[in-house]
């Protein structure tokens, strides 16, 4: 398993240099099988005055997926406790 950040070549626009930053998760247990998952992490902007600013990208879909999974687990344990009490 490997987690690595990668910077892509910058795009120049009106004196600004804009370069995307991505993160890749690599899981390659054998040459015949593997999984690579890429996700955007942020954007690095360099101004004409050579100031560098980093703008993070928030993955709303992943946050919603985590919330759905956690609410499903909470609901499962609630029902498990509810039916355990009604049987006793």
C-alpha positions, 0 to 999 in steps of 0.5 A: 500500500502506498499513499503519495501526493503528486503535483501536476505541471502548472498552467499559466494564466495572466501571470499566475501559475496554477497547479493541481495537487492530487493524492493517489492510494495504490494497492498492488498486491500482485502484478495481475491485480491492483487498485489505484484511487486518485482524488483531488486534494487542492490547488496551488496558486503562485501569484506574479509577486511569487506568493504561493497560496494553497486552496484545499478541495473538500470532497462533499461526496465522501463526507456524505458517504461517511455520514450515511455509513455512520448513521446506518451503523447507529440505526443498526445498534439502536434496533439491536438494543431495542429488540434485545430489550423487547425479547427479555 
